[in-house]
Amino acid sequence: MRRIRVVIAKPGLDGHDRGAKVIARSLRDAGMEVIYTGLRQTPEQIVEAALQEDADAIGVSILSGAHNHVCPRMMALLAEKGARDVLVVVGGIIPDADIPRLREIGIEGVFQPGTSMQTIVDFITTHVRADARPPADAS
C-alpha cells in the first residue's frame, strides 16, 4: 500500500509555523508523505495543493483565530472539487465552543495545544479512508 499523503498548511497572516513543522516531521517520521505548503496560504491554495498532490489528508495549523473563516471556505472548495473524501484536520488555538461547528462542516479532527504527536499520527492513520487510497504501485 502506498504511504498516506498529507498536505500541511498555514493559512492566513499567522507567521508562526514551528508547530506545523513539528507536526510535519512527526507525520513523516511515522511513514507518511508530507507536503508542507508554507506560510500565508489561502483556502484556495490549500485545496489546490491537496488536489495537485493527490493528498489523502489536509492538516491546517491556525493560531490566529481565523478557523471560523478559513475552514468553512476550505470545506466548500473541497466539496465543489469533488474531494469530499480528503480527511481534514485542524490544530492550534481552537476554543472548545468552536469545535462543534467545525465538526458540522466536516472537519474530522480538531487538535488543541497539548495534544500528543502520537495522538495526531494515530488519528490520521485510522481516519484516512482505505478506499480513498489507490493501491500501492506493484513495481
Contacts in CASP RR format, 6 or more apart in sequence:
PFRMAT RR
TARGET T0000
AUTHOR 0000-0000-0000
METHOD contacts of the structure
MODEL  1
MRRIRVVIAKPGLDGHDRGAKVIARSLRDAGMEVIYTGLRQTPEQIVEAA
LQEDADAIGVSILSGAHNHVCPRMMALLAEKGARDVLVVVGGIIPDADIP
RLREIGIEGVFQPGTSMQTIVDFITTHVRADARPPADAS
1 133 0 8 1.000
1 135 0 8 1.000
1 136 0 8 1.000
2 133 0 8 1.000
2 134 0 8 1.000
2 135 0 8 1.000
2 136 0 8 1.000
2 137 0 8 1.000
3 31 0 8 1.000
3 32 0 8 1.000
3 33 0 8 1.000
4 31 0 8 1.000
4 32 0 8 1.000
4 33 0 8 1.000
4 56 0 8 1.000
4 57 0 8 1.000
4 124 0 8 1.000
4 125 0 8 1.000
4 128 0 8 1.000
4 133 0 8 1.000
5 32 0 8 1.000
5 33 0 8 1.000
5 34 0 8 1.000
5 35 0 8 1.000
5 53 0 8 1.000
5 54 0 8 1.000
5 55 0 8 1.000
5 56 0 8 1.000
5 57 0 8 1.000
6 27 0 8 1.000
6 32 0 8 1.000
6 33 0 8 1.000
6 34 0 8 1.000
6 35 0 8 1.000
6 55 0 8 1.000
6 56 0 8 1.000
6 57 0 8 1.000
6 58 0 8 1.000
6 59 0 8 1.000
6 124 0 8 1.000
7 34 0 8 1.000
7 35 0 8 1.000
7 36 0 8 1.000
7 37 0 8 1.000
7 46 0 8 1.000
7 49 0 8 1.000
7 50 0 8 1.000
7 53 0 8 1.000
7 55 0 8 1.000
7 57 0 8 1.000
7 58 0 8 1.000
7 59 0 8 1.000
8 20 0 8 1.000
8 23 0 8 1.000
8 24 0 8 1.000
8 27 0 8 1.000
8 34 0 8 1.000
8 35 0 8 1.000
8 36 0 8 1.000
8 37 0 8 1.000
8 58 0 8 1.000
8 59 0 8 1.000
8 60 0 8 1.000
8 61 0 8 1.000
9 20 0 8 1.000
9 36 0 8 1.000
9 37 0 8 1.000
9 38 0 8 1.000
9 41 0 8 1.000
9 45 0 8 1.000
9 46 0 8 1.000
9 49 0 8 1.000
9 58 0 8 1.000
9 59 0 8 1.000
9 60 0 8 1.000
9 61 0 8 1.000
10 17 0 8 1.000
10 20 0 8 1.000
10 37 0 8 1.000
10 38 0 8 1.000
10 39 0 8 1.000
10 40 0 8 1.000
10 41 0 8 1.000
10 60 0 8 1.000
10 61 0 8 1.000
10 62 0 8 1.000
11 40 0 8 1.000
11 41 0 8 1.000
11 42 0 8 1.000
11 43 0 8 1.000
11 46 0 8 1.000
11 60 0 8 1.000
11 62 0 8 1.000
11 66 0 8 1.000
11 70 0 8 1.000
11 74 0 8 1.000
12 40 0 8 1.000
12 41 0 8 1.000
12 42 0 8 1.000
12 64 0 8 1.000
12 66 0 8 1.000
12 70 0 8 1.000
13 40 0 8 1.000
13 64 0 8 1.000
14 39 0 8 1.000
14 62 0 8 1.000
14 63 0 8 1.000
14 64 0 8 1.000
14 66 0 8 1.000
15 39 0 8 1.000
15 40 0 8 1.000
16 63 0 8 1.000
17 38 0 8 1.000
17 39 0 8 1.000
17 61 0 8 1.000
19 61 0 8 1.000
20 36 0 8 1.000
20 38 0 8 1.000
20 61 0 8 1.000
21 36 0 8 1.000
22 117 0 8 1.000
23 59 0 8 1.000
23 61 0 8 1.000
23 117 0 8 1.000
23 120 0 8 1.000
24 34 0 8 1.000
24 36 0 8 1.000
25 34 0 8 1.000
26 117 0 8 1.000
26 120 0 8 1.000
26 121 0 8 1.000
27 34 0 8 1.000
27 120 0 8 1.000
27 121 0 8 1.000
27 124 0 8 1.000
28 34 0 8 1.000
30 121 0 8 1.000
30 125 0 8 1.000
32 121 0 8 1.000
32 124 0 8 1.000
35 49 0 8 1.000
35 53 0 8 1.000
35 55 0 8 1.000
37 45 0 8 1.000
37 46 0 8 1.000
37 49 0 8 1.000
41 49 0 8 1.000
43 70 0 8 1.000
43 73 0 8 1.000
43 74 0 8 1.000
43 77 0 8 1.000
44 77 0 8 1.000
46 58 0 8 1.000
46 60 0 8 1.000
46 74 0 8 1.000
47 58 0 8 1.000
47 74 0 8 1.000
47 77 0 8 1.000
47 78 0 8 1.000
47 81 0 8 1.000
47 83 0 8 1.000
49 55 0 8 1.000
50 58 0 8 1.000
50 78 0 8 1.000
50 83 0 8 1.000
50 86 0 8 1.000
51 81 0 8 1.000
51 83 0 8 1.000
55 86 0 8 1.000
56 86 0 8 1.000
56 87 0 8 1.000
56 128 0 8 1.000
56 129 0 8 1.000
56 132 0 8 1.000
56 133 0 8 1.000
57 86 0 8 1.000
57 87 0 8 1.000
57 88 0 8 1.000
57 89 0 8 1.000
57 124 0 8 1.000
57 127 0 8 1.000
57 128 0 8 1.000
58 74 0 8 1.000
58 86 0 8 1.000
58 87 0 8 1.000
58 88 0 8 1.000
58 89 0 8 1.000
59 88 0 8 1.000
59 89 0 8 1.000
59 90 0 8 1.000
59 91 0 8 1.000
60 67 0 8 1.000
60 70 0 8 1.000
60 71 0 8 1.000
60 74 0 8 1.000
60 88 0 8 1.000
60 89 0 8 1.000
60 90 0 8 1.000
60 91 0 8 1.000
61 90 0 8 1.000
61 91 0 8 1.000
61 92 0 8 1.000
62 70 0 8 1.000
62 90 0 8 1.000
62 91 0 8 1.000
62 92 0 8 1.000
62 93 0 8 1.000
62 94 0 8 1.000
63 92 0 8 1.000
63 93 0 8 1.000
64 93 0 8 1.000
65 93 0 8 1.000
65 94 0 8 1.000
67 90 0 8 1.000
67 94 0 8 1.000
67 98 0 8 1.000
67 102 0 8 1.000
68 98 0 8 1.000
68 101 0 8 1.000
71 88 0 8 1.000
71 90 0 8 1.000
71 102 0 8 1.000
71 105 0 8 1.000
71 107 0 8 1.000
72 105 0 8 1.000
74 88 0 8 1.000
75 88 0 8 1.000
75 105 0 8 1.000
75 106 0 8 1.000
75 107 0 8 1.000
78 84 0 8 1.000
78 86 0 8 1.000
78 88 0 8 1.000
85 129 0 8 1.000
85 132 0 8 1.000
86 132 0 8 1.000
87 108 0 8 1.000
87 124 0 8 1.000
87 127 0 8 1.000
87 128 0 8 1.000
87 129 0 8 1.000
88 106 0 8 1.000
88 107 0 8 1.000
88 108 0 8 1.000
88 109 0 8 1.000
89 107 0 8 1.000
89 108 0 8 1.000
89 109 0 8 1.000
89 110 0 8 1.000
89 111 0 8 1.000
89 120 0 8 1.000
89 123 0 8 1.000
89 124 0 8 1.000
90 102 0 8 1.000
90 107 0 8 1.000
90 109 0 8 1.000
90 110 0 8 1.000
90 111 0 8 1.000
91 110 0 8 1.000
91 111 0 8 1.000
91 112 0 8 1.000
91 115 0 8 1.000
92 111 0 8 1.000
92 112 0 8 1.000
92 113 0 8 1.000
93 112 0 8 1.000
93 113 0 8 1.000
94 102 0 8 1.000
94 110 0 8 1.000
94 112 0 8 1.000
99 110 0 8 1.000
102 110 0 8 1.000
103 109 0 8 1.000
103 110 0 8 1.000
108 127 0 8 1.000
109 123 0 8 1.000
109 127 0 8 1.000
111 119 0 8 1.000
111 120 0 8 1.000
111 123 0 8 1.000
END
